[in-house]
Amino acid sequence: MPSRTISHEHPTIMIRWQAVLFLGMFLAAMAFMVGYATAAQPEKAISIEWVNANGLTAKGEQAMKALALAPRHGLAPSRYALDKKTDNQQITQAVVRLAQDLKTGVKPDARYDRLNVSETRPDAGMLVQQMADADDVTAWMKAQAPATPVYKRLAKLLKRYQRMEHNHSWPQLAAGASLKPAMTDPRIATLRQMLQLSGDLKAPFENAAPTHYDAVLAEAVKRFQSRHGLTADAAVGPATRAALNVPLNKRIDAIRVTMERIRQLPDHLGEKFIVVNLPAFQLTAFDHGKEAVNMKVIVGRVDRKTPLFSNAITQAVFNPTWSVPAKIAREDFPKKLQADPEYLIKHGFTVMQDGMVVDAASVDWQSVGSYSLRQSSGDGNALGKVKFPIPDNQSVYLHDTSDRGLFSKDMRALSSGCIRVEAPRELANFIVNGNAGWNEKTIAAAYDGSANRTVNITPVPVHAVYWTAWVDGDGTTHFYDDIYRNDPITLAALGDEGDKKLMQLAAR
């Protein structure tokens, strides 16, 4: 070997190479130690003088005003409370905590653990530097909160409801027969009072007795029902009465948790994006800040919840086949086959194992993992005419449905987790139109045809959110049932929901 030749014939060369190697290793080790020592010593902490021997400085006054903003964002002041003998470090910690809470949320909901939503809180040192450089800490703090119109509208709504709670006690509508137009009932006077407080009844009832259900009151009831996801039929039955009787503090809770969930979302939702509000059973598509598409959706039932997510649609699949998830095959199909042994044949399903078609009668549905169940495309396909896959999203996506009658229901938590859309053609136009070679005409041809076709598109961000309170672009307030019972979890993360200071400060 050449190395042996060198070592035998030229030992001095080998010694020199060993020396060079040793010296290199020594220098590398020294460089590492110097680098480590340098990195291990943090930069000198920035100190802001909020207080001095004379009390609060001008910057300290700004800090106090900044901390007083917490209730306006539904945050309990107790999270940022200062001792009577406060010092600069304590004020810095409180102000940093509020800035972090406004920027990324108090404590991201456990349901966000699986999402593409950053849970990293802003670096405290960076925030302190920004505060030190800021001419007005109060204005700087305001800029940490989401700048989206929906968040700002909710902040205004929160203030209104906090003042309402401070100034009024919310009445309760007694149980009894459903109240309908043209009826006379003592409870109608209470109904009028409630709708006046909620803002749904603005016109006086000069031409009607307080206990008479007139046409003006009927329109007010319809407005209230529409805002709460109920059928707007003017009949005040159990569902409408339950919505009317929700106390103000519960409405305030819904606003607070919705604001918190918005804080947890990415700063930029996209120029063109989709929001699916699960408890509202509603999809809204936005194009450069304006609502472009609005439709009903069907979401996961309580035992198969649709997860919250922030992701992007990257494809549209026209006339899709359906590969049935193993859980659905295992839990649902034995019942279907027991009721109708010909169910699979009638609905276009094929059972396969190792690429081979097998007889459904031979399948052990409790250990269905070794089998795959696929439904052919067509009119009866569960995914309808089009689906919109979302990569790495727990097999949850948006799609059409062959069971369109379900959209007429008020409570639409009825799917196995995917999101069924009411107007799939309209959504396809929003998502696909404008991509190379695609316009309304070519989309219509693919949609109305029978060929299975996959279209790769420019990603369209889609955010599945859980907002039990919402103010639309027209300024109309909406409240929705907490279908998955998520609100108490988020509310607990927010801290002391009964903090009296919150109401007192916000009602000013």
TALIN-V699948 format. One record per residue. N is the residue number from 1. SS is DSSP state (alpha for helix, beta for strand, coil for the rest). Layout:
n=(N;N)
ss=(SS;SS)
//
This chain:
n=(1;2;3;4;5;6;7;8;9;10;11;12;13;14;15;16;17;18;19;20;21;22;23;24;25;26;27;28;29;30;31;32;33;34;35;36;37;38;39;40;41;42;43;44;45;46;47;48;49;50;51;52;53;54;55;56;57;58;59;60;61;62;63;64;65;66;67;68;69;70;71;72;73;74;75;76;77;78;79;80;81;82;83;84;85;86;87;88;89;90;91;92;93;94;95;96;97;98;99;100;101;102;103;104;105;106;107;108;109;110;111;112;113;114;115;116;117;118;119;120;121;122;123;124;125;126;127;128;129;130;131;132;133;134;135;136;137;138;139;140;141;142;143;144;145;146;147;148;149;150;151;152;153;154;155;156;157;158;159;160;161;162;163;164;165;166;167;168;169;170;171;172;173;174;175;176;177;178;179;180;181;182;183;184;185;186;187;188;189;190;191;192;193;194;195;196;197;198;199;200;201;202;203;204;205;206;207;208;209;210;211;212;213;214;215;216;217;218;219;220;221;222;223;224;225;226;227;228;229;230;231;232;233;234;235;236;237;238;239;240;241;242;243;244;245;246;247;248;249;250;251;252;253;254;255;256;257;258;259;260;261;262;263;264;265;266;267;268;269;270;271;272;273;274;275;276;277;278;279;280;281;282;283;284;285;286;287;288;289;290;291;292;293;294;295;296;297;298;299;300;301;302;303;304;305;306;307;308;309;310;311;312;313;314;315;316;317;318;319;320;321;322;323;324;325;326;327;328;329;330;331;332;333;334;335;336;337;338;339;340;341;342;343;344;345;346;347;348;349;350;351;352;353;354;355;356;357;358;359;360;361;362;363;364;365;366;367;368;369;370;371;372;373;374;375;376;377;378;379;380;381;382;383;384;385;386;387;388;389;390;391;392;393;394;395;396;397;398;399;400;401;402;403;404;405;406;407;408;409;410;411;412;413;414;415;416;417;418;419;420;421;422;423;424;425;426;427;428;429;430;431;432;433;434;435;436;437;438;439;440;441;442;443;444;445;446;447;448;449;450;451;452;453;454;455;456;457;458;459;460;461;462;463;464;465;466;467;468;469;470;471;472;473;474;475;476;477;478;479;480;481;482;483;484;485;486;487;488;489;490;491;492;493;494;495;496;497;498;499;500;501;502;503;504;505;506;507;508)
ss=(coil;alpha;alpha;alpha;alpha;alpha;alpha;alpha;alpha;coil;alpha;alpha;alpha;alpha;alpha;alpha;alpha;alpha;alpha;alpha;alpha;alpha;alpha;alpha;alpha;alpha;alpha;alpha;alpha;alpha;alpha;alpha;alpha;alpha;alpha;alpha;alpha;alpha;alpha;alpha;coil;coil;coil;coil;coil;coil;coil;coil;coil;coil;beta;beta;coil;coil;beta;beta;coil;alpha;alpha;alpha;alpha;alpha;alpha;alpha;alpha;alpha;alpha;coil;coil;alpha;alpha;alpha;alpha;coil;coil;coil;alpha;alpha;alpha;alpha;coil;coil;coil;coil;coil;coil;coil;alpha;alpha;alpha;alpha;alpha;alpha;alpha;alpha;alpha;alpha;alpha;alpha;alpha;alpha;alpha;alpha;alpha;coil;coil;coil;coil;coil;alpha;alpha;alpha;coil;coil;coil;coil;coil;coil;coil;coil;coil;coil;coil;alpha;alpha;alpha;alpha;alpha;alpha;alpha;alpha;alpha;alpha;coil;coil;coil;alpha;alpha;alpha;alpha;alpha;alpha;coil;coil;coil;coil;coil;coil;alpha;alpha;alpha;alpha;alpha;alpha;alpha;alpha;alpha;alpha;alpha;alpha;alpha;alpha;alpha;alpha;alpha;alpha;alpha;coil;coil;coil;coil;coil;coil;coil;coil;coil;coil;coil;beta;coil;coil;coil;coil;beta;coil;coil;alpha;alpha;alpha;alpha;alpha;alpha;alpha;alpha;alpha;alpha;alpha;alpha;coil;coil;coil;coil;coil;coil;coil;coil;coil;coil;coil;coil;coil;beta;coil;coil;alpha;alpha;alpha;alpha;alpha;alpha;alpha;alpha;alpha;alpha;alpha;alpha;alpha;coil;coil;coil;coil;coil;coil;coil;coil;beta;coil;alpha;alpha;alpha;alpha;alpha;alpha;alpha;coil;coil;coil;alpha;alpha;alpha;alpha;alpha;alpha;alpha;alpha;alpha;alpha;alpha;alpha;alpha;alpha;alpha;alpha;coil;coil;coil;coil;coil;coil;coil;coil;beta;beta;beta;beta;beta;beta;alpha;alpha;alpha;coil;beta;beta;beta;beta;beta;beta;coil;coil;beta;beta;beta;beta;beta;beta;beta;beta;beta;beta;beta;coil;alpha;alpha;alpha;coil;coil;coil;coil;beta;beta;beta;beta;beta;beta;beta;beta;beta;beta;coil;coil;coil;beta;beta;coil;coil;alpha;alpha;alpha;alpha;alpha;alpha;alpha;alpha;alpha;alpha;alpha;alpha;alpha;alpha;coil;coil;coil;alpha;alpha;alpha;alpha;coil;coil;beta;beta;beta;beta;beta;coil;coil;beta;beta;coil;coil;alpha;alpha;alpha;coil;coil;alpha;alpha;alpha;alpha;alpha;alpha;coil;beta;beta;beta;beta;coil;coil;coil;coil;coil;coil;coil;coil;coil;coil;beta;beta;beta;coil;beta;coil;coil;coil;coil;coil;coil;coil;beta;beta;coil;coil;coil;coil;alpha;alpha;alpha;alpha;alpha;coil;coil;coil;coil;beta;beta;beta;coil;coil;coil;beta;beta;beta;coil;coil;alpha;alpha;alpha;alpha;alpha;alpha;alpha;alpha;alpha;coil;coil;coil;coil;coil;coil;coil;alpha;alpha;alpha;alpha;alpha;alpha;alpha;alpha;alpha;coil;coil;coil;coil;beta;beta;beta;beta;beta;beta;beta;beta;beta;beta;beta;beta;beta;coil;coil;coil;beta;beta;beta;coil;coil;coil;coil;coil;beta;beta;beta;coil;coil;coil;coil;coil;coil;coil;alpha;alpha;alpha;alpha;alpha;alpha;alpha;alpha;coil;coil;coil;coil;coil;alpha;alpha;alpha;alpha;alpha;alpha;alpha;coil;coil)
//
